[in-house]
Amino acid sequence: MPDAALPETVQPLGHGIFAIDTGFHRPLFDAAYLVVERGRALFIDTGANPGVPRLLAALDALGIARDHVDHVIPTHVHLDHAGGAGLLMQALPAATMLIHPRGERHMVDPSALVAGATEVYGPEEMARAYGTIVPVPAERVRATHDGQMLDWQGRCFTVLDTPGHARHHHCLFDERSRGWFTGDTFGLSYREFDTDQGPWLLPTTTPVQFEPEPLKDSIRRMLAFEPEALYLTHYSRVGRDATEVRRLGDTLIEQVDEMVELARPWWGQPASPARHEALKAAIGEQLLRRVRRHGCTLSDAEALALLSVDQELNAQGLGVWMDRAARGR
């Protein structure tokens, strides 16, 4: 099917891979991936419930019957990646969900996910942004394992356990495209920050399971595959070749170390509004330094507006990590 026939929300990336803008939060922020092979399909990440019609529209535009979708594979159970998975599975009668073993129970019974998100966002925002989270029948869910080889329609994916952002996170390496479907392990790259130097990445330390050393180890394990592309949930493909992907990975590890250093002055001190605001301000300064070094010409206000959610969540993530480390957990 010609690319012109695809909805504007669907971006063909080659190798039978399509990025679908789920519409979550803002345009070009949250991607789900549709992979097509021999007339069959699978989804990697789904976005939240309001984006599910866009995923189904992509199938329709490509002429793929809904019973020809074999798998739905959230990279982890955070709701911007998996909130729509249950609703999507209802529309795909032949699909099996593949999920990290630590996330399996949350897909079958999402009550804990819903309670945690509601506590953070409040019931009104929860209803607006995520809708009603739908459970997935246990018999349609399969847990993955580290090093698993998924041979699908003659196309091979390797699954790695990739903690650091979350302990329930796995990533998939696609041999066909030599690319990783990264979820949040390989950070975030918003298209508004692209310059002549290429894309810019930042790490995400979203609470409650940020762990810097496991995150760096996960990035290094992924780089060992010599990938030529990264398929980020936030947002879309980055990396023109293995050299650029290596550079992006090295820069990401540097930034993780920088964020740990930002937290050092507060080490051992209890959680407080003052600590959080100080971490948030320091993270904002760090991000602005990085985007300026990258050649970004947006004003400080424009850049921080795009990064405000990450600035807040990274401050929360650093705080939770420090508090957990202080308790020896």
N, C-alpha and C positions, 0 to 999 in steps of 0.2 A: 504494500500500500504506500503511495507517495506520502512523503512527510507532510505535504501541504494539507492532507486530509486529516491529520491528527489534531486534536484539541490544542489550544495554545498552552495548556497546562502540561503537555507531554513533550519531553525533549528527547529525541533519539540520540544515542551516544555511540552507536556502532556495536558490533558483536551481539546484536539482538537485545541490547540493554536500553531501557527507556526510564528516564527520571520523570516522576510525576510530582508536580507541585501540589501538595495537599491543601494549601491555603491556610495552614496553621500559623497564627500570629501575624504574619505579613507575607507578601509575595516573595518567592525565592528564598524561603527560610527553612522549609521542612519538606524533604523529598522522601517519597516511597519509590522503590525500584521494581519495575516489571522486566523480567528476563524471559525471552521467547526462544524456543529451540524446537525445531521440527513440528511446529504447530501446537506445541504444549507451552505452558507458562508457569512461572512461579513469581511470588512477590517477596521482596526483602524489605522489611519495615512497612508500616501501613499508615502512619500518621494517626490522628484522632478520628473519632466517629464522623464529624462533619466532612472529612475529606474522602470518605469511602465512595461516594458517588463518582468522584473523579477517577478513582482506581477502576471502577466498573466501566466507566465511559472509555477509558483507555483500552480495555479489553474489547469493547464493542467496536471502537474505531479500527482496531487491528484485526477484527474478524475472528477473535478467539472465543470459542464457546466457554461458558463459565464452568462446565464440567471438564474442561481441558486444562484447568489450573491444578497442578499437582501439589504445590507446597505454599504455605505462608510462613515466612521465617523472620520473626522480629529479632533484631540484634540484641535487644534487652527489653525489660518490661516497663521502662519509663513511658508515660502515657503519650508523649509526642512521637514515640516510635511504635508503640503497641496498643495504644488506646482503642484503635479501630479494628483490631485483629479479630475480636469475637464477632462483630457485626459483619466484617468481610467474610469470615468463614461461613456464616449463615448463607451467603450468596454463592458459595463455591462448594457444591456438594461432594466433589471428589478430592478436595484438598486435605492434606495432613499438615498440621503445624509442627515445625521443628523449632525447639526453644532450648536455651541453656537450662541445665537441670535445676539450678537455683531459681529459675523463673517459672518452671512448669506449674507449680501449685498456684501461682498468682494468675495464670491464664485460665486455669480450671475454676478457681474461686477468687475473683478480683476484689473481694470485699476489703482486704487490707490495703490494696493499692488505692481504692476509692477513698477509704477513710484517711489515709495519709495525705492524698492530694487535696481532699476537702479541708483538712486542717490547715494546709498551706494557703490555698486559694480562696476558700469560702465556698458555700454551696451555690451561690449565684454564678460566680465565675466558672466553677466546675461544670455546671449545667451548660453554660454558654460555650465554653471552649472544648469540652470533652463529651458532653451528652451522657447517656446511660451506658456504662461499660458492660458489655455482654460477655458472659463466661463462654468458654470453649469446652465442649464435651470431652471428658478425660480420654475416651477411646480414640479421639482424633488428634491427640497431642503426643509427640515423641520427643524425648530429651536427647540432645546431642552430647558428644564427648570430645575432649581435646584430641586433635589429630584425626578426627573422623573424616573419611573420604566419602563424599556424596557423589555417586555416579548417576546423573540425571540426563536421560535422553542422549547418552554418549558424551555428555559435558561434565567435567570433573570439577568439583568444589572441595576445598579443604577447609575444615572448621577448626578454629583455634579458640580456646578459652582465653579471654583477654580482659582480666581484671584491671582495676585502676580507676576507671570512671565508675564502674559498678561491678560487684562480685557476680552478678547474673548476666554478664556480657560475653557474647561470642562474636567473632568476625568470620567472614567467609572469603576465601581466595578463589577467584575464578581463573582456571587455567587458560580458558579461551582468550580472555582479554588481558591476562596478566595483571588483574586488578583486584584490590580488596574492597569489599563492602564493609565499611568501617564503623557504622553506627556513630558513637561518640568517642571511641578509643583514640582515633587519630585526629581529634579536635574538630574545630569548626572553621569554615571558610566562607564568608559572605561575599557574594559577587560584587557588592558595592565597593569593596576594598581592593579589587583587582587593579593592578597598575602595569606599566611596561615591564616591571620585574616579575610579573606573573601573579599567582594567587598568594594570599596571606592567610596563615593559620594561627589559631589561638587554642590553647587547651581549655577543656571544660572540667571544672572540679565540683560540679553539681553535688549537693548533699544527697544521700547521707553516707556514701561508701567510697569517697575519694581516697586513694592511697598512692602517693607519688612514686614510690619505688616499684610496686607492681605495674603502674601505668607505664613507666619508662621501659620496664622489661617487656611488656606487651608490644610497645612500639618497636623495640629492637627485634623481637621475634617476627613481626610482620615485615620489617625491612629485610630480614634474612632471606625472604622469598624473592628479592630483587624485583619488586612490583613496578609496573610501568604506569599504573593509574590508581587513584583512590576514589571510591564512590562514597561520598560523604552524605549523611542524612541532612546536614546543614552546611554547604548546600551543593549537591551535584558533583560531577567529576572534576577533579584537579589532577595535575601531573601530566606533562607531555611525554615523559620518558622516565626511565629508572633513575637517571641522574637528578632530575628535578624532585622526584619523590623522596630520594635520599636526603636532599637538601631540606625539604619540608619536614622530614622526620627529625633531622638533627636540630632544626630550629625549634620544633615542638618540645623536644627534650630540654633544650636550653630554657624555654619559657616555664616548664614545670619547675625546674630548679630555681628560677627567679621568683616564682610564686611562693615556694617554700621559704626563701630568704625574706620575702615580705612578711611572712608570718612570724619569723624568728623573734622580733622584739616583744611579741605577745605570748611567747611560749611560757607555759606554766601559769598564766593568769586566767582567771575564770571568765566564762562568757559574760559579755555585757554589751549594752548598746554602744558604748564608747569604743570597745574593741571592734565591733562589727563595722562601725562607720569609718574607723581608721583603716581597716583592711580594705573596705570598699574604695576609699579615696586612693590608697596606694595602688590598688589594682587598676583603677581608672588612669592614673598617671603612667603606669607601666604600659597599658594598652595604647595610650596616645603616643608614647615614645616609639613603640614598635610600628604603629601605622605610619608615623612620620618618616621613620627610617625606611619604610617600604615605598615611600613616594606618594602616599595618599594625599590628595589635595582637598579633601573635605574639611570643613571647619571643625574645631574641637567640639562644638555643640552638636554638629551633624554626626560626627563619628561616635560620640558618647550616646547619642540617641539610639543609634543602631546597636550599640553594645551594652545598653543599660541593663537588660535582663541578665546578660552574662556577667556583668560587673557585680550585680547583686548575688547571683547564684554562686559565683566563684568565691565571693566573700563568705557566704554561708558554708560552702563546701570546705574551705580552709578552716573555718571555725569548728565545724563538726569533727574534722580530722584531728585538729589539735586536742579537742576535748576527749576524743576517743583514745588518742595516744597517751594522754595524761592518766587515763584509767587503765592503761595497759591492755587495750582491746584492739 
